[in-house]
């Protein structure tokens, strides 16, 4: 070997070793955490943190940042706080400082220290505004706005971040596209969800969020009633997650697939898919049991639905406290709806109040709360309050022209409240309008049943019979299909 060859070999080995330690190992730790092996990921970064502290001090900042993030995901909030605070002693960019303050806010909330969390959010806002309009600062700003339920504003911040990201940086662009999908969904902009998922797939900006992108595409297309595309995207999400050995995300994909089956009236498949999801990963318990609860509620097993909602609340939670509170409030909303369906409005009220407190500043979900409140008031004979609620919902339903699910839910609640108040002529017209909106297949029996009851109350017996027959002829065994069948047997046999 020549005198020059040996140094070159040693240099090559050094470079390979450096790549392994400072590039491969951190990414490997993150991948382990993503597929549920967070303790292994933490162990790797803890050892790497000791090495980088002594060998390359500049890398210790990045390693500690990653380790603090995994501590937070493992709900080891105090250790995460200590690391994040140590990072703030370094000279950092305003963008990175803002990101760390946001993460500290989440940790303080996890420790139950709301005032400290509020202080950190203020600092995060301050750094985001002081920073240049670079991708990192726009992402921090968007995440802060989402924590405050300001989803439309968050979309603006994320779009700015996406625009500031070079086309060549597909990893960062994929992250922004993922944020835009979620924020657009929460803002009720399904057309925008489709826009961003299409951009991600056509430009191949999927990266590590590819499964999530397909998951959001499934949500948006199912909201639009395109169940074939929704099933395709759910299957894509499932396959991508399995290819990365991420059983948690694969189970989430199955859980959402179950909800698609339910909306088509395929109840047996839905329950079987729920069972597959839970067997694959207990962490999908919230989403899976939510689908199961909605299935049982639809077929009239309200007690079973309430048990499934209990299982949702008991399932492993999200490490970000504000997002976990939001999830639990969605469960409370589901409980309230099931209890109203069971004719138990007094029991529904405390669950609805929990949801109302959480979603007070959420433009879309506050309307869902208003719709259940109006139904509850009508059920309890509070005519003035129910009438006020109906007027409020009618004035706001047009705010979500691209959110078919919200529009249908509000329309059904208005029609139901009007029926309960005894205005059968208006109820007849509203249920006809509801059916003309083309709800999910599973919802047609409900529409036809209440149309039949309204017509019967107006003395239009033949038209009522036709409506009840239509409810039964959907060939979907729901609670309202059974009520319609019983009505036909009672009155027209």
C-alpha positions as MATLAB code, in Angstrom:
seq = 'XXXXXXXXXXXXXXXXXXXXXXXXXXXXXXXXXXXXXXXXXXXXXXXXXXXXXXXXXXXXXXXXXXXXXXXXXXXXXXXXXXXXXXXXXXXXXXXXXXXXXXXXXXXXXXXXXXXXXXXXXXXXXXXXXXXXXXXXXXXXXXXXXXXXXXXXXXXXXXXXXXXXXXXXXXXXXXXXXXXXXXXXXXXXXXXXXXXXXXXXXXXXXXXXXXXXXXXXXXXXXXXXXXXXXXXXXXXXXXXXXXXXXXXXXXXXXXXXXXXXXXXXXXXXXXXXXXXXXXXXXXXXXXXXXXXXXXXXXXXXXXXXXXXXXXXXXXXXXXXXXXXXXXXXXXXXXXXXXXXXXXXXXXXXXXXXXXXXXXXXXXXXXXXXXXXXXXXXXXXXXXXXXXXXXXXXXXXXXXXXXXXXXXXXXXXXXXXXXXXXXXXXXXXXXXXXXXXXXXXXXXXXXXXXXXXXXXXXXXXXXXXXXXXXXXXXXXXXXXXXXXXXXXXXXXXXX';
ca = [
       0.000    0.000    0.000;
       1.395    3.422   -0.977;
       2.123    6.100    1.572;
      -0.894    8.055    0.274;
      -3.356    5.148    0.289;
      -3.294    4.492    4.036;
      -4.297    8.047    5.055;
      -7.082    7.973    2.458;
      -8.409    4.691    3.848;
      -8.283    6.058    7.372;
     -10.060    9.231    6.240;
     -12.753    7.165    4.520;
     -13.264    5.096    7.668;
     -13.459    8.270    9.732;
     -16.068    9.772    7.419;
     -18.137    6.571    7.430;
     -17.941    6.421   11.213;
     -18.936   10.059   11.500;
     -21.921    9.498    9.171;
     -22.986    6.445   11.197;
     -22.768    8.233   14.553;
     -24.072   11.678   13.645;
     -26.513   10.926   10.811;
     -27.637    7.296   10.812;
     -28.077    6.789   14.567;
     -30.218    9.931   15.179;
     -32.498    9.063   12.242;
     -32.683    5.441   13.399;
     -33.720    6.607   16.892;
     -36.470    8.779   15.386;
     -37.737    5.894   13.257;
     -37.841    3.595   16.290;
     -39.913    6.179   18.170;
     -42.270    6.614   15.188;
     -43.104    2.922   15.172;
     -43.732    2.769   18.920;
     -40.307    1.696   20.193;
     -39.697    4.999   21.925;
     -37.634    3.610   24.819;
     -35.087    2.180   22.357;
     -34.947    5.488   20.540;
     -34.362    7.340   23.805;
     -31.587    4.927   24.825;
     -29.727    5.558   21.541;
     -30.007    9.341   21.861;
     -28.978    9.295   25.533;
     -25.741    7.493   24.623;
     -25.240    9.761   21.631;
     -25.810   12.828   23.811;
     -22.910   11.824   26.057;
     -20.668   11.232   23.053;
     -21.479   14.472   21.237;
     -21.066   16.498   24.431;
     -17.433   15.410   24.712;
     -16.499   14.821   21.081;
     -18.324   17.504   19.082;
     -19.965   20.128   21.244;
     -21.732   21.738   18.292;
     -23.758   18.582   17.682;
     -24.809   18.325   21.312;
     -27.475   20.991   20.715;
     -29.149   18.982   17.943;
     -28.863   15.723   19.874;
     -30.344   17.220   23.038;
     -33.140   18.810   20.981;
     -34.065   15.410   19.543;
     -33.756   13.695   22.917;
     -35.960   16.318   24.590;
     -38.588   15.663   21.915;
     -38.593   11.928   22.620;
     -38.761   12.533   26.378;
     -41.883   14.644   25.767;
     -43.449   11.947   23.563;
     -42.810    9.433   26.359;
     -44.517   11.916   28.738;
     -41.265   12.340   30.677;
     -42.042   16.031   30.760;
     -39.657   17.111   33.546;
     -36.623   15.630   31.781;
     -37.776   17.244   28.555;
     -38.119   20.645   30.267;
     -34.595   20.415   31.700;
     -33.100   19.662   28.290;
     -35.084   22.346   26.450;
     -34.148   24.944   29.055;
     -30.477   24.004   28.744;
     -30.721   24.551   24.992;
     -32.034   28.091   25.478;
     -28.692   28.980   27.121;
     -27.041   28.626   23.714;
     -27.064   31.279   21.017;
     -29.911   30.087   18.794;
     -31.871   31.559   15.915;
     -35.208   33.208   16.866;
     -36.978   30.484   14.847;
     -35.444   27.678   16.889;
     -36.013   29.568   20.144;
     -39.689   29.939   19.226;
     -39.968   26.222   18.486;
     -38.382   25.328   21.836;
     -40.677   27.700   23.748;
     -43.693   26.067   22.065;
     -42.463   22.622   23.072;
     -41.823   23.832   26.607;
     -45.426   25.047   26.746;
     -46.647   21.536   25.912;
     -44.395   20.055   28.603;
     -45.545   22.501   31.277;
     -49.158   21.651   30.433;
     -48.275   17.979   30.769;
     -46.982   18.777   34.262;
     -50.207   20.625   35.078;
     -48.574   24.073   35.189;
     -50.866   26.120   32.957;
     -49.430   29.525   33.887;
     -45.922   28.415   32.908;
     -47.342   27.046   29.657;
     -49.009   30.388   28.894;
     -45.705   32.211   29.507;
     -43.884   29.891   27.109;
     -46.548   30.380   24.429;
     -46.149   34.137   24.738;
     -42.393   33.720   24.278;
     -42.974   31.441   21.293;
     -45.248   34.020   19.629;
     -42.670   36.717   20.306;
     -39.823   34.736   18.714;
     -41.955   33.724   15.743;
     -42.818   37.370   15.051;
     -39.213   38.538   15.525;
     -37.818   35.884   13.211;
     -37.586   36.303    9.483;
     -40.418   34.681    7.529;
     -38.461   31.475    7.156;
     -40.022   27.986    7.092;
     -39.131   27.212   10.719;
     -40.774   30.344   12.137;
     -43.890   29.858    9.979;
     -44.232   26.288   11.217;
     -43.981   27.404   14.843;
     -46.548   30.148   14.214;
     -48.922   27.658   12.580;
     -48.625   25.190   15.440;
     -49.288   27.944   17.978;
     -52.410   29.010   16.091;
     -53.635   25.419   15.946;
     -53.241   25.128   19.720;
     -55.596   28.132   19.916;
     -58.135   26.538   17.511;
     -57.364   29.207   14.885;
     -57.150   26.818   11.972;
     -57.771   29.225    9.089;
     -54.961   31.476   10.362;
     -52.737   28.424   10.826;
     -53.278   27.528    7.164;
     -51.981   30.969    6.164;
     -48.811   30.490    8.234;
     -48.209   27.015    6.820;
     -48.742   28.226    3.246;
     -46.164   30.945    3.856;
     -43.755   28.317    5.161;
     -44.393   26.067    2.168;
     -43.786   28.977   -0.232;
     -40.500   29.761    1.513;
     -39.301   26.157    1.214;
     -37.270   25.292   -1.914;
     -38.834   22.742   -4.263;
     -35.726   20.622   -3.803;
     -36.336   20.284   -0.038;
     -39.008   17.615   -0.301;
     -38.762   16.527    3.325;
     -39.651   19.979    4.700;
     -42.312   20.470    2.032;
     -43.880   17.139    3.041;
     -44.045   18.308    6.663;
     -45.800   21.539    5.657;
     -48.221   19.694    3.386;
     -49.098   17.395    6.292;
     -49.760   20.387    8.538;
     -51.883   22.024    5.830;
     -54.021   18.880    5.451;
     -54.820   18.711    9.170;
     -55.400   22.462    9.619;
     -57.596   22.609    6.490;
     -59.690   19.700    7.770;
     -60.204   21.336   11.156;
     -61.146   24.570    9.376;
     -63.802   22.685    7.382;
     -62.009   23.133    4.048;
     -62.177   19.675    2.502;
     -61.420   21.058   -0.956;
     -58.124   22.345    0.404;
     -57.327   18.987    2.028;
     -57.711   17.395   -1.402;
     -55.557   20.146   -2.927;
     -52.679   19.547   -0.514;
     -52.848   15.748   -0.591;
     -52.857   15.852   -4.391;
     -49.826   18.148   -4.381;
     -47.988   15.824   -2.004;
     -48.641   12.741   -4.123;
     -48.066   14.326   -7.563;
     -44.805   16.024   -6.529;
     -43.737   12.975   -4.500;
     -43.358   15.136   -1.398;
     -44.364   12.389    1.010;
     -41.253   11.608    3.051;
     -41.929   10.146    6.482;
     -45.439   11.665    6.505;
     -46.618    9.688    3.467;
     -48.941    7.508    5.538;
     -50.441   10.572    7.219;
     -50.984   12.286    3.857;
     -52.962    9.283    2.613;
     -54.841    9.236    5.917;
     -55.958   12.841    5.456;
     -56.915   12.112    1.843;
     -59.112    9.291    3.164;
     -60.765   11.664    5.638;
     -61.470   14.294    2.979;
     -62.765   11.933    0.294;
     -65.017   10.099    2.758;
     -66.390   13.467    3.893;
     -67.245   14.127    0.239;
     -68.986   10.760   -0.017;
     -66.370    9.214   -2.324;
     -65.962    6.003   -0.374;
     -64.051    4.106   -3.058;
     -61.253    6.696   -3.027;
     -61.395    6.871    0.757;
     -60.896    3.106    1.033;
     -58.021    3.300   -1.473;
     -56.223    5.974    0.559;
     -56.810    4.099    3.832;
     -55.329    0.968    2.271;
     -52.340    3.003    1.029;
     -51.813    4.396    4.524;
     -52.014    0.889    5.993;
     -49.492   -0.539    3.527;
     -47.002    2.326    3.951;
     -47.194    2.023    7.730;
     -46.638   -1.739    7.632;
     -43.699   -1.327    5.238;
     -42.068    0.867    7.894;
     -43.026   -1.613   10.642;
     -45.199    1.103   12.213;
     -47.983   -1.003   13.709;
     -49.531    1.959   15.553;
     -50.164    3.883   12.345;
     -51.257    0.773   10.466;
     -53.846    0.162   13.195;
     -55.032    3.786   12.922;
     -55.530    3.234    9.189;
     -57.683    0.175    9.898;
     -59.657    2.081   12.527;
     -60.555    4.787   10.029;
     -61.332    2.163    7.386;
     -63.891    0.787    9.843;
     -65.618    4.181    9.950;
     -65.818    4.168    6.129;
     -67.480    0.726    6.253;
     -69.917    2.007    8.869;
     -70.946    5.012    6.791;
     -71.894    2.649    3.982;
     -73.916    0.435    6.327;
     -71.372   -2.397    6.268;
     -71.574   -2.963   10.015;
     -70.163   -6.502   10.207;
     -67.074   -5.477    8.225;
     -66.720   -2.373   10.348;
     -66.698   -4.271   13.651;
     -64.311   -6.898   12.245;
     -61.944   -4.135   11.092;
     -62.115   -2.491   14.527;
     -61.082   -5.789   16.113;
     -58.164   -6.100   13.668;
     -57.011   -2.576   14.520;
     -57.061   -3.135   18.281;
     -55.305   -6.517   17.914;
     -52.553   -4.822   15.896;
     -51.972   -1.952   18.358;
     -53.665   -0.850   21.559;
     -52.649    2.732   20.732;
     -55.351    2.803   18.042;
     -57.954    2.163   20.739;
     -59.423    5.665   20.679;
     -60.045    5.800   16.923;
     -61.089    2.147   16.705;
     -63.543    2.321   19.583;
     -64.934    5.591   18.208;
     -65.801    3.749   14.997;
     -67.277    0.892   17.032;
     -69.350    3.305   19.146;
     -70.761    4.974   16.040;
     -71.671    1.560   14.583;
     -73.505    0.505   17.724;
     -75.212    3.887   18.015;
     -76.441    3.626   14.425;
     -78.034    0.219   14.981;
     -79.670    1.422   18.215;
     -77.411   -0.297   20.763;
     -76.932    2.874   22.790;
     -75.626    1.154   25.928;
     -73.028   -0.669   23.837;
     -72.096    2.610   22.187;
     -71.587    4.271   25.573;
     -69.304    1.415   26.659;
     -67.283    1.882   23.472;
     -67.008    5.624   24.176;
     -65.717    4.734   27.658;
     -63.056    2.581   25.978;
     -62.148    5.584   23.778;
     -61.527    7.712   26.850;
     -59.447    4.964   28.508;
     -57.253    4.350   25.431;
     -53.612    5.560   25.383;
     -53.554    9.303   24.840;
     -51.570   11.811   22.799;
     -48.537   13.281   24.535;
     -49.497   16.891   23.602;
     -51.974   17.821   26.378;
     -54.017   20.320   24.347;
     -54.558   17.743   21.600;
     -55.458   15.075   24.152;
     -58.020   17.419   25.733;
     -59.486   17.970   22.289;
     -59.751   14.218   21.687;
     -61.482   13.671   25.033;
     -63.920   16.486   24.216;
     -64.784   14.722   20.941;
     -65.543   11.606   23.017;
     -67.787   13.709   25.294;
     -69.605   14.978   22.208;
     -70.132   11.390   21.074;
     -71.462   10.358   24.481;
     -73.905   13.276   24.458;
     -75.165   12.328   20.996;
     -75.651    8.658   21.981;
     -77.554    9.629   25.123;
     -79.786   11.985   23.146;
     -80.448    9.195   20.667;
     -81.406    6.961   23.577;
     -83.890    9.587   24.798;
     -81.859   10.524   27.902;
     -81.256   14.278   27.497;
     -80.670   14.952   31.201;
     -77.743   12.519   31.196;
     -76.432   13.972   27.927;
     -76.217   17.509   29.313;
     -73.011   17.243   31.445;
     -71.119   15.527   28.615;
     -72.243   18.201   26.183;
     -71.126   20.921   28.582;
     -67.608   19.429   28.664;
     -67.445   19.562   24.894;
     -68.853   23.099   24.802;
     -66.137   24.358   27.145;
     -63.361   22.819   25.072;
     -64.706   23.903   21.679;
     -65.860   27.373   22.644;
     -63.280   28.967   20.319;
     -63.376   26.293   17.614;
     -65.472   27.673   14.763;
     -66.501   24.289   13.367;
     -66.860   22.055   16.421;
     -68.614   24.783   18.410;
     -71.352   24.512   15.759;
     -71.533   20.750   16.328;
     -72.021   21.527   20.023;
     -74.727   24.083   19.185;
     -76.529   21.497   17.069;
     -76.643   18.973   19.930;
     -77.640   21.704   22.384;
     -80.565   22.632   20.126;
     -81.610   18.971   19.885;
     -81.313   18.648   23.678;
     -83.373   21.791   24.331;
     -86.088   20.606   21.948;
     -86.098   17.160   23.639;
     -86.650   18.803   27.028;
     -89.416   21.096   25.777;
     -87.365   24.285   26.046;
     -89.092   25.865   23.084;
     -87.583   29.355   23.259;
     -84.025   28.067   23.646;
     -84.525   25.501   20.875;
     -85.996   28.100   18.513;
     -83.047   30.381   19.211;
     -80.659   27.494   18.531;
     -82.377   26.657   15.241;
     -82.093   30.272   14.076;
     -78.405   30.353   15.044;
     -77.626   27.131   13.170;
     -79.525   28.256   10.075;
     -77.500   31.470    9.989;
     -74.171   29.614   10.268;
     -74.649   26.462    8.189;
     -73.476   28.251    5.029;
     -70.069   28.951    6.610;
     -68.824   25.492    5.647;
     -69.691   25.037    1.962;
     -66.831   22.573    1.474;
     -67.528   20.436    4.559;
     -70.303   18.062    3.558;
     -70.192   16.182    6.872;
     -70.742   19.318    8.944;
     -73.500   20.602    6.646;
     -75.383   17.281    6.826;
     -74.997   17.008   10.593;
     -76.318   20.519   11.177;
     -79.193   20.034    8.730;
     -80.256   16.820   10.499;
     -80.108   18.465   13.939;
     -82.208   21.430   12.765;
     -84.812   19.140   11.190;
     -84.917   16.924   14.271;
     -85.370   19.858   16.637;
     -88.174   21.277   14.472;
     -89.863   17.859   14.503;
     -89.588   17.630   18.300;
     -91.110   21.109   18.636;
     -94.158   19.868   16.716;
     -93.831   22.017   13.587;
     -94.527   19.084   11.287;
     -94.988   21.064    8.099;
     -91.548   22.645    8.406;
     -90.124   19.324    9.589;
     -91.440   17.627    6.433;
     -89.793   20.251    4.251;
     -86.501   20.129    6.154;
     -86.238   16.332    5.979;
     -86.912   16.456    2.248;
     -84.128   19.016    1.913;
     -81.848   16.782    3.988;
     -82.483   13.775    1.738;
     -81.872   15.949   -1.336;
     -78.388   16.706    0.037;
     -77.550   12.984   -0.507;
     -76.326   11.923    2.952;
     -74.228    8.820    3.572;
     -76.071    5.576    2.740;
     -76.351    4.735    6.424;
     -78.230    7.992    7.100;
     -81.008    7.592    4.510;
     -83.260    5.456    6.784;
     -83.184    8.236    9.413;
     -84.202   10.861    6.885;
     -87.038    8.802    5.477;
     -88.247    7.762    8.946;
     -88.596   11.327   10.209;
     -90.130   12.389    6.908;
     -92.694    9.627    7.379;
     -93.462   10.680   10.949;
     -93.873   14.307    9.868;
     -96.215   13.332    7.023;
     -98.202   11.051    9.328;
     -98.668   13.893   11.811;
     -99.963   16.050    8.934;
    -102.518   13.377    8.012;
    -100.754   12.404    4.757;
    -100.964    8.666    5.384;
    -100.135    7.412    1.891;
     -97.079    9.673    1.585;
     -96.019    8.595    5.093;
     -96.306    4.945    4.075;
     -94.091    5.582    1.050;
     -91.487    7.304    3.225;
     -91.423    4.479    5.774;
     -91.150    1.977    2.912;
     -88.206    3.909    1.493;
     -86.475    3.717    4.879;
     -86.833   -0.065    4.917;
     -85.941   -0.476    1.237;
     -82.457    0.940    1.788;
     -81.591   -2.589    3.002;
     -79.414   -1.192    5.796;
     -80.337   -2.496    9.236;
     -80.223    0.725   11.273;
     -82.207    1.801   14.316;
     -84.430    4.009   12.153;
     -84.949    1.318    9.519;
     -86.311   -0.911   12.300;
     -88.546    1.890   13.614;
     -89.868    2.446   10.106;
     -90.539   -1.298    9.702;
     -92.398   -1.342   13.017;
     -94.440    1.680   11.925;
     -95.452   -0.054    8.708;
     -96.513   -3.155   10.658;
     -98.441   -1.040   13.156;
    -100.343    1.168   10.747;
    -100.511   -0.510    7.373;
    -100.394   -4.275    7.898;
];
